[in-house]
Amino acid sequence: MLRGEIPPALGNMTSLIDLELSGNYLVGKVPKELGLLRNLQQLELYYNQLEGAIPMELGNLTELRDLDMSVNKFTGRIPESICRLPKLVVLQLYNNTLEGEIPAVIANSTTLNTLSLYGNFLTGEIPQNLGRASAMEALDLSENRLSGRLPEGLCSGGKLNYLLVLQNDFSGELPESYAECKSLIRFRVSSNNLEGKLPEGILTLPHVSIIDVGYNNFTGSIPKAILNAKNLSELFMQGNRISGAIPPEISLAVNLVKIDLSNNLLSGPIPSEIGNLRWLNLLLLQAFRPHSSLIPKGRIAGELVRQPEPLCASPSRFIKPEFPHLCSNLQPKETELDRAVLDNDDAFSSSFFSYDVKSFHRLSFDQREIIDSMIDKNIVGYGGSGTVYKIELNNGEVVAVKKLWSQKSKDSASEDQLILDKELKTEVETLGSIRHKNIVKLYCYFSSLDCSLLVYEYMSNGNLWDALHRGKVLLDWPTRHQIALGVAQGLAYLHHDLMPPIIHRDIKSTNILLDVDYQPKVADFGIAKVLQARGSKDSTTTEIAGTYGYLAPEYAYSSKATTKCDVYSFGVVLMELITGKKPVEAEFGENKNIIYWVSTKVETKEGAADVLDKRVVGSYEEDMIKVLRVAVRCTCRTPVLRPTMNEVVQLLIEADPCKFDCCKLSNKTKETANPTKPKNQFDL
């Protein structure tokens, strides 16, 4: 970690292209001499303790494309000079104490696509022409004191993925143009003074995953057309004046995880079809006004009108057995269970071990059943940090149990080891709190002096590495595309839908698990770095919790993980899917990898076609080349030029080989002769 002030002498390094000083303990002011770096393209100063005004001299950096000075203590106004930079693509100044108005001149930029200014004290209006001169992709102005009307042209370029302006003082109606912004993925305008009828099209945008319009004065009803919101996972409409009934069609928005319709003027029956939402774990309907005669008989129990608790706060209180799925995936409060003394001579060398248990889902099994099943015949994988078991429970369910051995003895708990165990618990608790269809589900965590147990959902089709490289199955291109898109959506959730973002650090095909329908689930994020610190000697894991062949170049030399490191690793996985080859193979040449090999081929269309997996290309050549272009962008050596995971999701959706119903995914694989299930589903 660097400490102290930024030396003004850096201004003498006039050939510098990239100045990356983020994540240190730098203090003081930013020297104006940095404005002499006329060739600088990227300036990263985020996550420090810098203060004072942002130097107007930074407006002299005419080659600058990416400026990030977020999470510091900067004061004063945003200099107009940096808003005039002719090549600026990304401007991020969030979580400072900046004040004043957003310079109107920023709306004239023809290159800007990302503007993130949230968490300041900015006032005034958003420049009304913002988005008309350049194709905005991400706008986050949340948690300021901005007012006035929202600009109509924010999505004029047709590429806006994020529109986040929550917790301000905006007023007026939502522009109808937002309902036509089909590129939107995340739309959050909660906690403002917006009013009028919510444009119906907002709730039916094809790619939107989060709609948050809560705590405004919106009127109107929930449209039946919400059934078209196939990617919607979170819907927050609480604290408005939405009226009418909840349409049964909401159940056809099949990926909904969270619904909050509380404190509105809704009435009528609660549709029983909501119980079909398999991913739903939060349903809030406080102050709902059902007509008692319209409630499905025998399905809803308890007082619902002006109920101060969420409908699903205590399923046994509100939900009868005839309506079992309404809260079946409810996320319970994490509780520390009583210490249990367990005896199992087969699994452990000593007779008694004391376990702390943390549960993240309602469990249909107990720890005794897990421990009793941890025997040699149930082992399905080994690694330097532990062992993986496949356990069939008495109720017919199957779980995967990962046993992580501690590096200390029972009698020598060093301070460093205790810190590492605490860090592991923190990472595990983060994983346990996440709810996304493309993130592997962690049921619970057992910890003792000698080992830790992680109980996951079991993925019957193993991992992607085995599927691609061990010859057990041949995945067709629509299935490979489905896997790529699912992984991208999972990573986009980690990077963009959580605060703070979660960085995986070890994306690779062995950490991508496949369920019975070959839907992918990302596994093992965050835990790899802790296991490495514990002293793991696993040959597949580097000292900085990455894997050779997948590691971003900047991570290898700086040991600082960013979301762009995950993007790079994902690009390598894309190349595996496209080519059918491993990240490192002898045919690439000595000390060469798949990225080098692909880069030597893709300059022409014919060369690009040469790298495609001939076993599956068939009629999908154009679609595969589109995804190959995405992979090349993801693996660019310059981090700022890599797309975000949300951009990747959009690009993969556009390259969907089945978007015109020209293929079916009913037969997802061709099995090779004498197929056997891949043995190792986890790479420890």
ABEGO torsion letter per residue (X at the ends): XBBEBBBAAAAABAABABBBABGBABBEBBBAAAAABAABABBBABGBABBEBBBAAAAABAABABBBABGBABBEBBBAAAAABAABABBBABGBABBEBBBAAAAABAABABBBABGBABBEBBBAABGAABBBABBBABGBABBEBBBAAAAAAGABABBBABGBABBEBBBAAAAABAABABBBABGBABBEBBBAAAAABAABABBBABGBABBEBBBAAAAABAABABBBABGBABBEBBBAAAAABAABABBBABGBABBEBBBAAAAABAABABBBABGBBBBAAABBBGABBEBABGBABBAAABAAAABBAABAAAAAABBBBBBBBBBBBBBBAAABABABBBBBBBBABBBABBAAAAAAABBAAABABBBAAEBBBBBBBAAGBBBBBBBBBBABBAABBBAAAAAAAAAAAAAAAAAAABBBAABBBBABBBBBAABBBBBBBBBAAEBAAAAAAAGABBBBAAAAAAAAAAAAAAAAAAAAABOBBBBAGBBBAAABBBBAAGBBBBBGBGAAAAAAAAGBABAABBAAGBBBGABBAAAAAAGBBBAAAAAAAAAAAAAAAAAGBBABBAAAEBGBBAAAAAAAAAABAAAAAAABBAAAAEAAAAAAAAAAAAAAAAABABAAABBBAAAAAAAAAAABAAAAGABBAABABBBBBGBBBBABABBX
